[in-house]
Amino acid sequence: MSLAYDLGYRCLEVESDSLDAINLVKGLSAKQNCPTLALYIHESCNQSWEVRFSHIQREGNEVADHLAKLAHMDNFDLVAFPQPPRKFIFCWLMLV
């Protein structure tokens, strides 16, 4: 979310297969005792942009699942793809 904001995006759709995580972030108040990351996400939604959260089934989020697994195999902090990697385009086309 920070990268999207820093790149100038002012409308963001966040999809997650964790309904509990979405409900946690959406239902937080600043006074609650909660995980730091969840509070950071909640507070970042109050910047000058529109952020929507939606639940998606894990099967419908296959590309993100593959990217997350790739991140666990390599030891890097951040990789920003200007275009999706070719193997993920094929994976996405199979889902459509």
KAMO-V127621 format. One line per field, one symbol per residue. phi: phi as a letter, one per 40 degrees, with the letter a starting at -180 (. if undefined). psi: psi as a letter, one per 30 degrees, with the letter a starting at -180 (. if undefined). burial: + if it has 16 or more other ideal C-beta (glycine too) atoms within 10 Angstrom, else -. A space follows every 50 residues. Layout:
phi = ???
psi = ???
burial = ???
This chain:
phi = .ccdcccgcbabbbbacbccccccccccbccccaddcccccdccccccab bbbacbcdccbccccccccccccbbbcabbccbcddccccdccccc
psi = eeeeeffgkgkkjjkkgjeeeeeeefgllffkjlkeeeeeeeeffgailk kkkkkkkeffheeeeeeeeeefelilekkkjflkkeffeeeeeff.
burial = -------------+-+----++-++--+----------+-++-++----- +-+-------+-+------------------------+--------
